[in-house]
Amino acid sequence: MKVTISELYTFISIVDKGTISQASEHLNITVSAASRSLSKLEKKLNTALFRRNTRRLELTLEGEKYLSRVRDILYDLEAAEEMLVQRKSIPSGKLRIDAASPFMLHVIAPIIGQYSHAYPQVEIELVNNDNLIDLLEQRTDVAIRIGELKDSSLTATPLGLSQIRILASPEYLTQHGIPESIDDLAEHQLLGFSSLEQLNKWPIYDASNQFFHIKANITSDSGETLRQLALSGAGIACLSHFMTSKDIQAGRLVQLFSANTVKVEQPINIVYYRNRSLSKRVSSLIEFLKQEIEI
């Protein structure tokens, strides 16, 4: 039968307090419980740890040697517990963050250095995926999801909304003219998504009062690639505000159909699997992004 931690703490308390009754009061247990604990310990060790007299318990030679080792053991145990508590209170460890290339480049990358500076014990790994991944399979802590969420097993924290707009570069419009109606778009180069067909429905109504479903001349599975194509004058694209706001402000891209565009805002969430207790590195990242992201 192995010695228990509670028996060791009782032994130490009896030594420090001098009597079983004072030790029991300190440990908030009965005198009989403290006495039984000491008896069990001595029986398991097959050694008398104390010499009994009418006034005070005195350690035997074996008890003195055992006391020294027990104090070291309990000190190491408390130090280990304190270390774990500190690790839980201070974010640390590896943090794998997944996001589509545009969001990673235009939102996460510019601010993640601030998070790293605030939490230097966190090892950050940024992963670009323009398609949805399985967080468990890819060993990913958190992912940024743009659009309506489908996986109900994930916990989501909203980061904001981002409007989509129909855009082209001034150079393209100078060369090809400004489309005034949906019918005019048939004469233009349209840039669309190859793998996310719902994103090829632009927020402007057609003759059937439905969102205009484009037939793209050039497609890509990456929003960032479509942005670069639009900037280079390759055609007209429909892209989210978070990745084009600076281009619009700088005049590199111009919004089309602004009077007729339906306000469509894509929800942006940070998603993760919530266990019984959320790790400090994940919760700290969530709070950081909620405070710092401007979409």
DOKOL-961411 format. One record per residue (C-alpha): x, y, z. Coordinates in steps of 0.1 Angstrom, whole numbers, padded with zeros to 4 digits, always signed. Example, Ala and Ser with C-alpha at 12.3 -4.5 7.8 and 13.67 -1.06 7.14 Angstrom:
<pts>
+0123-0045+0078
+0137-0011+0071
</pts>
This chain:
<pts>
+0000+0000+0000
+0015+0033-0011
+0019+0064+0011
-0006+0092+0002
+0000+0130+0000
-0025+0137+0027
-0006+0114+0051
+0026+0132+0043
+0010+0166+0050
-0004+0153+0083
+0031+0140+0092
+0047+0174+0085
+0019+0192+0104
+0024+0171+0135
+0061+0178+0134
+0056+0216+0130
+0028+0219+0155
+0043+0195+0181
+0011+0176+0189
-0016+0156+0170
-0044+0178+0184
-0027+0211+0172
-0020+0195+0138
-0056+0184+0135
-0068+0219+0142
-0044+0233+0116
-0055+0208+0090
-0092+0212+0099
-0097+0175+0106
-0105+0156+0137
-0079+0144+0162
-0088+0108+0156
-0084+0113+0118
-0049+0128+0123
-0040+0100+0146
-0052+0074+0121
-0033+0090+0093
-0001+0089+0113
-0006+0053+0123
-0013+0043+0087
+0019+0060+0076
+0040+0043+0102
+0025+0009+0093
+0031+0014+0056
+0067+0023+0063
+0071-0003+0090
+0089+0023+0110
+0082+0044+0141
+0085+0080+0132
+0079+0095+0167
+0087+0087+0203
+0056+0094+0224
+0058+0112+0257
+0032+0129+0279
+0039+0164+0266
+0052+0162+0230
+0060+0139+0202
+0097+0136+0193
+0110+0124+0160
+0130+0092+0160
+0163+0090+0140
+0144+0074+0111
+0117+0101+0115
+0142+0129+0112
+0157+0114+0080
+0123+0108+0066
+0112+0144+0074
+0140+0159+0054
+0131+0139+0023
+0093+0145+0027
+0098+0183+0030
+0118+0182-0003
+0091+0161-0020
+0062+0184-0009
+0082+0215-0018
+0088+0201-0053
+0051+0191-0056
+0040+0226-0047
+0065+0242-0070
+0052+0220-0099
+0016+0230-0091
+0026+0267-0090
+0043+0263-0124
+0011+0249-0139
-0010+0276-0124
+0014+0303-0138
+0013+0286-0173
-0025+0287-0172
-0025+0324-0162
+0002+0334-0186
-0005+0325-0223
+0022+0302-0236
+0027+0273-0260
+0021+0270-0298
-0008+0288-0313
-0018+0278-0349
-0040+0303-0367
-0057+0296-0400
-0072+0322-0423
-0079+0329-0460
-0050+0346-0477
-0067+0381-0479
-0077+0382-0443
-0043+0370-0432
-0025+0395-0453
-0047+0426-0448
-0059+0421-0412
-0040+0395-0392
-0004+0401-0404
-0004+0439-0397
-0013+0434-0361
-0001+0400-0350
+0033+0415-0340
+0015+0434-0313
+0000+0402-0299
+0034+0385-0300
+0050+0414-0282
+0023+0413-0255
+0026+0375-0251
+0062+0365-0259
+0058+0330-0245
+0033+0321-0273
+0048+0306-0304
+0026+0317-0333
+0022+0298-0366
+0001+0315-0394
-0014+0293-0420
-0031+0305-0452
-0060+0284-0465
-0085+0297-0490
-0107+0267-0484
-0122+0255-0452
-0102+0230-0431
-0108+0206-0403
-0093+0222-0373
-0087+0189-0355
-0072+0172-0385
-0049+0201-0392
-0041+0206-0355
-0052+0242-0357
-0062+0262-0326
-0083+0288-0342
-0095+0298-0377
-0110+0329-0392
-0142+0321-0412
-0158+0346-0436
-0194+0341-0444
-0222+0321-0429
-0210+0293-0406
-0220+0257-0413
-0201+0237-0387
-0223+0237-0356
-0196+0218-0336
-0174+0249-0336
-0176+0277-0311
-0176+0311-0328
-0168+0346-0317
-0179+0374-0340
-0152+0398-0351
-0174+0421-0373
-0191+0425-0407
-0175+0434-0440
-0195+0448-0469
-0188+0435-0505
-0186+0459-0534
-0182+0458-0572
-0148+0473-0580
-0124+0481-0609
-0092+0500-0613
-0092+0535-0629
-0069+0522-0656
-0094+0495-0665
-0123+0520-0666
-0103+0544-0687
-0096+0517-0713
-0129+0499-0713
-0154+0525-0701
-0177+0526-0670
-0206+0501-0671
-0239+0519-0663
-0261+0488-0661
-0260+0450-0657
-0264+0447-0695
-0232+0467-0700
-0213+0441-0679
-0216+0416-0708
-0190+0437-0727
-0165+0437-0698
-0139+0414-0683
-0154+0399-0651
-0133+0384-0624
-0149+0356-0603
-0143+0328-0579
-0136+0293-0592
-0145+0273-0560
-0171+0295-0542
-0199+0299-0567
-0221+0318-0542
-0195+0347-0543
-0202+0350-0580
-0236+0364-0572
-0230+0402-0571
-0250+0425-0549
-0270+0442-0576
-0304+0431-0589
-0309+0416-0623
-0342+0417-0643
-0356+0389-0622
-0349+0409-0590
-0322+0384-0581
-0286+0390-0574
-0267+0392-0607
-0249+0358-0612
-0218+0366-0633
-0201+0345-0659
-0165+0352-0652
-0138+0356-0678
-0110+0349-0653
-0115+0329-0621
-0094+0320-0590
-0100+0303-0557
-0082+0332-0539
-0098+0366-0532
-0063+0380-0530
-0055+0369-0565
-0087+0385-0577
-0077+0417-0559
-0043+0417-0576
-0060+0411-0610
-0084+0440-0604
-0055+0463-0594
-0036+0454-0626
-0066+0463-0647
-0075+0428-0657
-0112+0433-0651
-0141+0440-0626
-0143+0421-0593
-0166+0419-0563
-0146+0419-0531
-0149+0425-0494
-0142+0458-0477
-0116+0445-0453
-0092+0437-0482
-0100+0467-0504
-0107+0496-0481
-0071+0510-0485
-0072+0506-0522
-0105+0526-0524
-0091+0553-0502
-0059+0555-0523
-0079+0556-0555
-0064+0523-0568
-0099+0508-0570
-0132+0525-0578
-0167+0513-0567
-0192+0507-0595
-0230+0508-0592
-0227+0525-0558
-0263+0538-0561
-0277+0504-0569
-0255+0481-0548
-0274+0462-0522
-0258+0464-0488
-0244+0429-0482
-0221+0423-0452
-0202+0392-0447
-0200+0380-0411
-0164+0373-0399
-0159+0350-0370
-0130+0334-0352
-0139+0297-0346
-0124+0271-0323
-0133+0239-0304
-0142+0248-0268
-0131+0222-0243
-0140+0223-0206
-0115+0251-0202
-0103+0273-0230
-0065+0277-0231
-0051+0311-0222
-0034+0315-0255
-0067+0310-0274
-0087+0332-0251
-0060+0359-0251
-0059+0359-0290
-0097+0362-0291
-0098+0392-0268
-0069+0408-0287
-0086+0404-0321
-0119+0418-0308
-0101+0449-0295
-0077+0455-0324
-0095+0445-0356
-0112+0472-0375
-0132+0459-0404
</pts>
